[in-house]
Structure formats: structure tokens, C-alpha cells
């Protein structure tokens, strides 16, 4: 993966309130799916990490800044940028945009690698650590 992973979505009726504006929590759903698809696009699906290593990624910290609402039937894109990878954590920035490029929300996310039995922090297994680091190091500034 070179550059951000792009995951296009459509805003459906179920995503919106009576006024046709996307619920604020929907951005979290979209971001979660985009992170999953970014890993899958790298050939590193979550399920394989769980099956092979008994390890999975959990959200440790998440900050969202909303700028403009997504509306019913709009086409939006979630950009996933891998910013930094340590032994246990992955820092991401996810930007939700209208197809025309207008920023709707920015999510700064910190994921932690934890073991299945007890959810204690454990090192990111290979090849996830190396692949994620390579993308973070290749990203501009």
C-alpha cells in the first residue's frame, strides 16, 4: 500500500437522522470498516492475526473532529493514513471526505495490539509490524 488506503461508501437511510444527516457515531463505524479493509488490502487481515498469533488490534484512543455533515445518499471516502508504528501501537489518521474532496471529519486513532486471553498488550506480530512500519515510513511528513 503506497499512500493512504481509500474506502468509498454511500450514506444510507440507516446512517441518518430524520433530517438526512449522518449520525456522529456512524463515522466510527465507517472508520472501523476502513481500517479493516486497509489491512485486508495489505494482505494482512485481522482474522489471520487472531488465528495465527492469538493477537488482535483494539482502539486505545480515538479523537474525532467534525467539520461538516455527511448527508443521505452522498458518496464519501474514508482515507486511512498510517502515521506511526511502535512495538505495540499503531497511530492512524482517518479523513472522511465527500467525493469532491471536502473534509467532513478527521479521526486520530491509536490502536494497541493485545492478546486474546486477557487482552494485555503484546508486541505486534510479524509480518504486520514490518508492513505497517514500511507504510508509515513511506508516508510524507
Secondary structure, 3 states (H helix, E strand, C coil): CCCCEEEEEECCHHHECCCCEECCCHHHHHHHHHHHHHHHHCCCCHHHHHHHHCEEEEEEEEEEEECCCCECCCEEEEEEEEEEECCCEEEEEEEEEECCCCEEEEEEEEEEEEECCCCCECCCCCCHHHHHHHHHHHCCC
